[in-house]
Amino acid sequence: MITWNEFFPFATLTLLLGFGGAAGALRRHEGRCQWAIGAGLAGIGLFACFIAGLWLSLGRPPLRTLGETRLWYSLFMMVSGWAVYARWRYRWIPLFSLVVAAVFMVINLARPELHDRSLMPALQSLWFIPHVTVYMFSYSLFGCAFLLAVAGWWKHTPAYLPSTDRLVTIGMAFLTFGMLSGCIWAKQAWGNYWSWDPKETWAAATWCAYLVYLHRRLRSGSPAGATGSYAWVIIGFALLQMCWYGVNLLPSAAASLHSYN
């Protein structure tokens, strides 16, 4: 039975496979390196096995605590990084997306949490799994968009805008579904679709920032003003981090219905 105690070997093997694949992608100057993708997918599969095993041992989806959501974000960040590489052949994106995933793995190693079988009544909903997993997947897409935006801003080039547009568009679709499903879930659990809870407020700010980016891109339809467009992606990603875990550091978090315990 897989428990949290097995996280270190699973994470280590995942990162070894991932970095091996990322190194292969960097060395391939044109096209896609199939064996590098294979190594990356093997690492993703191994990490997914750990999450599945933890799910079985807990008897509930590992989505309750902040550390458990970091597991899903690390998984989806690796998936998104390799998907971007396979689609647009940015040789550096698997490495940088893996570094982001590794940061959250290291945080989980440094700050292990207690993982029990309990689920508070509000979490015993059909919306629990789709709401949280969809959010984590959208966060991973925005993470890759953030990496492209930083690269484009640093190099002063609009070359990454088409890929960033696609990632933000898909990410917004998943984020919107996550917010709507959360509203339905909140109505069932607490009687209100929306209460301007601290996390809800930051979620709305995040959604608005990416919406501004999309409107900006649709209105311009050209590479002009690329720096400003990249800036909105970076702002959106900063707001996303605040919404996900930064809000827990605020005094108002104590009254939040969305605090991770």
C-alpha positions as CSV (number, residue, x, y, z in Angstrom):
1,M,0.0,0.0,0.0
2,I,1.4,3.4,-1.0
3,T,1.4,6.0,1.7
4,W,3.0,9.5,2.1
5,N,6.1,7.7,3.4
6,E,6.9,6.6,-0.2
7,F,6.7,10.1,-1.6
8,F,10.4,10.7,-1.6
9,P,11.5,7.7,-3.7
10,F,8.6,8.3,-6.2
11,A,9.4,12.0,-6.4
12,T,13.1,11.2,-6.9
13,L,12.6,8.7,-9.7
14,T,10.1,11.0,-11.3
15,L,12.5,13.9,-11.4
16,L,15.4,11.7,-12.6
17,L,13.3,10.5,-15.6
18,G,12.0,14.0,-16.1
19,F,15.4,15.7,-16.1
20,G,16.7,13.0,-18.4
21,G,14.0,13.6,-20.9
22,A,14.4,17.4,-20.6
23,A,18.1,17.0,-21.3
24,G,17.3,15.0,-24.4
25,A,14.8,17.6,-25.6
26,L,17.4,20.4,-25.2
27,R,19.9,18.5,-27.3
28,R,17.4,17.9,-30.1
29,H,17.8,21.0,-32.3
30,E,15.0,20.3,-34.7
31,G,11.8,18.4,-34.4
32,R,10.7,16.3,-31.4
33,C,12.9,13.8,-29.5
34,Q,10.8,10.7,-29.2
35,W,12.9,9.1,-26.5
36,A,12.9,12.3,-24.5
37,I,9.1,12.4,-24.6
38,G,9.1,8.8,-23.6
39,A,11.3,9.4,-20.5
40,G,9.1,12.4,-19.6
41,L,5.9,10.4,-19.9
42,A,7.4,7.6,-17.8
43,G,8.1,10.1,-15.0
44,I,4.6,11.4,-15.3
45,G,3.2,7.9,-15.2
46,L,5.2,7.0,-12.1
47,F,4.1,10.1,-10.3
48,A,0.5,9.4,-11.3
49,C,0.9,5.9,-9.8
50,F,1.9,7.5,-6.5
51,I,-1.2,9.7,-6.5
52,A,-3.4,6.8,-7.4
53,G,-1.8,4.6,-4.7
54,L,-2.2,7.4,-2.1
55,W,-5.9,7.7,-3.2
56,L,-6.4,4.0,-2.5
57,S,-4.6,4.0,0.8
58,L,-6.5,7.1,2.1
59,G,-9.9,5.9,0.8
60,R,-10.5,9.4,-0.6
61,P,-9.2,11.6,-3.3
62,P,-5.9,13.3,-2.2
63,L,-7.3,16.8,-2.7
64,R,-8.2,17.9,0.8
65,T,-5.0,19.5,2.0
66,L,-2.8,22.2,0.4
67,G,0.0,19.6,0.1
68,E,-2.2,17.2,-1.7
69,T,-3.2,19.9,-4.2
70,R,0.5,20.5,-4.8
71,L,0.8,16.8,-5.9
72,W,-1.8,17.4,-8.6
73,Y,-0.2,20.7,-9.7
74,S,3.2,19.0,-10.0
75,L,1.7,16.2,-12.1
76,F,-0.3,18.6,-14.4
77,M,2.7,21.0,-14.7
78,M,4.8,18.1,-16.1
79,V,1.9,17.1,-18.4
80,S,1.4,20.6,-19.7
81,G,5.2,21.2,-20.2
82,W,5.6,18.1,-22.4
83,A,2.3,18.9,-24.2
84,V,3.7,22.3,-25.1
85,Y,6.9,20.8,-26.3
86,A,5.1,18.2,-28.4
87,R,2.9,20.9,-30.0
88,W,5.2,23.9,-30.4
89,R,8.7,22.3,-30.0
90,Y,10.1,24.7,-27.5
91,R,13.1,22.7,-26.4
92,W,13.4,24.4,-23.1
93,I,9.9,24.2,-21.8
94,P,10.0,20.6,-20.4
95,L,13.0,21.6,-18.3
96,F,11.5,24.8,-16.9
97,S,8.0,23.2,-16.3
98,L,9.8,20.4,-14.5
99,V,11.7,22.8,-12.3
100,V,8.4,24.4,-11.3
101,A,7.0,21.0,-10.5
102,A,10.1,20.1,-8.6
103,V,9.8,23.2,-6.4
104,F,6.3,22.1,-5.2
105,M,7.6,18.5,-4.7
106,V,10.4,19.9,-2.5
107,I,7.9,22.0,-0.5
108,N,6.0,18.9,0.1
109,L,9.1,17.1,1.3
110,A,10.1,20.1,3.6
111,R,6.6,20.5,5.0
112,P,4.9,17.1,5.2
113,E,1.4,17.1,6.3
114,L,-0.9,14.7,8.2
115,H,-3.0,12.8,5.7
116,D,-6.0,11.0,7.2
117,R,-9.1,9.5,5.7
118,S,-11.5,12.1,7.0
119,L,-13.4,14.5,4.8
120,M,-15.5,17.3,6.3
121,P,-19.2,17.1,5.2
122,A,-18.8,20.1,2.8
123,L,-16.2,18.1,0.8
124,Q,-18.4,15.0,0.5
125,S,-19.8,16.3,-2.8
126,L,-19.9,15.1,-6.4
127,W,-18.3,18.4,-7.3
128,F,-15.2,17.9,-5.1
129,I,-13.1,16.0,-7.5
130,P,-13.9,17.8,-10.8
131,H,-13.7,21.2,-9.1
132,V,-10.3,20.8,-7.6
133,T,-8.7,18.8,-10.4
134,V,-9.9,21.2,-13.1
135,Y,-8.5,24.1,-11.2
136,M,-5.1,22.4,-10.8
137,F,-5.0,21.6,-14.5
138,S,-5.9,25.2,-15.5
139,Y,-3.2,26.4,-13.1
140,S,-0.6,24.2,-14.9
141,L,-1.6,25.7,-18.3
142,F,-1.3,29.2,-16.8
143,G,2.1,28.1,-15.4
144,C,3.4,27.2,-18.9
145,A,1.9,30.5,-20.3
146,F,3.8,32.3,-17.6
147,L,7.0,30.7,-18.6
148,L,6.4,31.7,-22.2
149,A,5.5,35.2,-21.2
150,V,8.7,35.6,-19.2
151,A,10.7,34.3,-22.1
152,G,9.0,36.6,-24.5
153,W,9.4,39.6,-22.3
154,W,13.0,38.8,-21.6
155,K,13.9,38.4,-25.3
156,H,11.7,41.3,-26.4
157,T,10.0,39.1,-29.0
158,P,6.3,38.5,-29.8
159,A,7.2,35.0,-31.1
160,Y,5.6,33.3,-28.0
161,L,2.3,35.2,-28.2
162,P,0.4,32.6,-30.4
163,S,1.3,29.8,-28.0
164,T,0.5,31.9,-25.0
165,D,-2.9,32.8,-26.5
166,R,-3.8,29.2,-26.9
167,L,-2.7,28.2,-23.4
168,V,-4.5,31.1,-21.8
169,T,-7.6,30.4,-23.8
170,I,-7.8,26.7,-22.8
171,G,-6.8,27.6,-19.3
172,M,-9.6,30.1,-19.0
173,A,-12.1,27.5,-20.2
174,F,-11.1,25.2,-17.4
175,L,-10.8,28.0,-14.9
176,T,-14.3,29.1,-15.7
177,F,-15.7,25.6,-15.4
178,G,-13.9,25.4,-12.0
179,M,-15.5,28.6,-10.8
180,L,-19.0,27.6,-12.0
181,S,-18.8,24.2,-10.5
182,G,-17.6,25.8,-7.3
183,C,-20.6,28.1,-7.3
184,I,-22.9,25.1,-7.6
185,W,-21.0,23.2,-4.9
186,A,-21.2,26.3,-2.6
187,K,-24.9,26.5,-3.1
188,Q,-25.3,22.9,-2.0
189,A,-22.9,23.1,0.9
190,W,-23.6,26.6,2.3
191,G,-26.7,27.9,0.6
192,N,-25.0,30.7,-1.5
193,Y,-23.5,30.6,-4.9
194,W,-21.0,33.3,-4.1
195,S,-20.2,35.0,-0.8
196,W,-17.1,37.1,-1.6
197,D,-15.1,34.8,0.6
198,P,-11.3,35.8,0.5
199,K,-10.4,33.0,-1.8
200,E,-13.4,33.7,-4.0
201,T,-12.4,37.3,-4.2
202,W,-8.8,36.5,-5.3
203,A,-10.2,33.9,-7.7
204,A,-12.4,36.6,-9.3
205,A,-9.3,38.9,-9.6
206,T,-7.3,36.1,-11.2
207,W,-10.1,35.4,-13.7
208,C,-10.4,39.1,-14.6
209,A,-6.7,39.4,-15.2
210,Y,-6.6,36.6,-17.8
211,L,-9.8,38.0,-19.3
212,V,-8.1,41.4,-19.8
213,Y,-5.2,39.5,-21.6
214,L,-7.6,37.8,-23.9
215,H,-9.6,41.0,-24.7
216,R,-6.3,42.8,-25.3
217,R,-5.1,40.1,-27.7
218,L,-8.5,39.9,-29.5
219,R,-8.7,43.7,-30.0
220,S,-5.1,44.1,-31.2
221,G,-4.9,41.0,-33.3
222,S,-1.2,41.7,-33.9
223,P,2.2,41.4,-32.1
224,A,2.1,45.1,-31.3
225,G,2.2,45.7,-27.6
226,A,3.6,42.3,-26.8
227,T,5.3,43.5,-23.7
228,G,2.0,44.7,-22.2
229,S,0.3,41.4,-23.1
230,Y,3.1,39.4,-21.5
231,A,2.7,41.6,-18.4
232,W,-0.9,40.6,-18.0
233,V,0.0,36.9,-18.1
234,I,2.6,37.5,-15.4
235,I,0.1,39.5,-13.3
236,G,-2.5,36.8,-13.7
237,F,0.0,34.2,-12.6
238,A,0.9,36.2,-9.5
239,L,-2.8,36.6,-8.6
240,L,-3.2,32.9,-9.1
241,Q,-0.5,32.1,-6.5
242,M,-2.2,34.5,-4.1
243,C,-5.6,32.8,-4.7
244,W,-4.2,29.3,-4.3
245,Y,-2.1,29.5,-1.2
246,G,-1.1,33.1,-0.5
247,V,-4.6,34.0,0.8
248,N,-4.0,31.5,3.7
249,L,-1.4,33.9,5.0
250,L,-3.9,36.8,5.4
251,P,-5.7,37.5,8.7
252,S,-9.0,37.1,6.9
253,A,-8.1,33.4,6.0
254,A,-9.3,32.3,9.4
255,A,-12.8,33.1,8.4
256,S,-12.5,31.6,5.0
257,L,-14.6,28.6,4.0
258,H,-11.9,27.5,1.6
259,S,-9.1,27.1,4.2
260,Y,-7.1,23.8,3.7
261,N,-6.9,21.8,6.9
